[in-house]
């Protein structure tokens, strides 16, 4: 079994992006990060994004509206960022507080600044294989991780566990694309799937994104498969100072001896997500500059 080292692969990508930004003419790319409320995971994700942006030379603008912000006020804020020529990319940290309509906010972001890739138009561009679109960062990161690990999906059976708009659906569409590195046969499973293990056992490449700690066990995996664990779950652990530990959607101790390659949690898909956000912000800067 070989470990797919997301930290190392993301570090290589970040170094490339830093060189790209240094060579770009004009001002640095600028990313607006909007975080509503103090959800601890969101606080740490935004901090990580800010830190990585600084490392690459991307300017970040952190906007922290109060948790009492209304839908209309947040939409107005997004409209202002859409119109601001000094902002290239806009990210609204998910999840938003329950009183806000998250999908409506994602759709409010101008497609040309939608570096999270959640706008209807950008998801449509993935389906149409239009390279001008923005691909959601986690699915894009998974594809990059596979490509840089030498995993060619062509002709392989990829089974995606989960059908969310953020991970499952876009990664399935990417694996399905008729191009080098992709061109897979894809099956998507979800909570309504009958006899899940019989399907996951057919996977040459299994991508688990369901948000259930250690759900995928050895009996669900074909020996020799490549396993990509997208899950980030907090599990109570009194032995840790924080009181919890992070675990994936895959039961690593029993699955890892079986497979050919596997991503760890943490240190697998997670670091790639942030790197791809920076990749998208640089792309937005280029495309927006060309459009002016
Ligand atoms: P969602 O909760 O939006 O989607 C979960 C999906 O899994 C749904 O399609 C759901 O089915 C399916 N599912 C849930 N339970 C089962 C089950 N028992 N059997 C089969 N299918 C099931 O999650 P996300 O896609 O947003 O995230 C998934 C995981 O990935 C989470 O742990 C999240 O923290 C992590 N994540 C990690 C990122 C990273 O950077 N590494 C980024 C984004 C997410 P149905 O549609 O029927 O409800």
Boltz pocket constraint, residues with backbone or C-beta under 6 A from the ligand:
constraints:
  - pocket:
      binder: B
      contacts: [[A, 138], [A, 161], [A, 162], [A, 163], [A, 164], [A, 165], [A, 166], [A, 167], [A, 168], [A, 189], [A, 190], [A, 191], [A, 192], [A, 193], [A, 196], [A, 208], [A, 209], [A, 210], [A, 211], [A, 212], [A, 229], [A, 230], [A, 231], [A, 232], [A, 233], [A, 269], [A, 270], [A, 271], [A, 273]]
      max_distance: 6.0
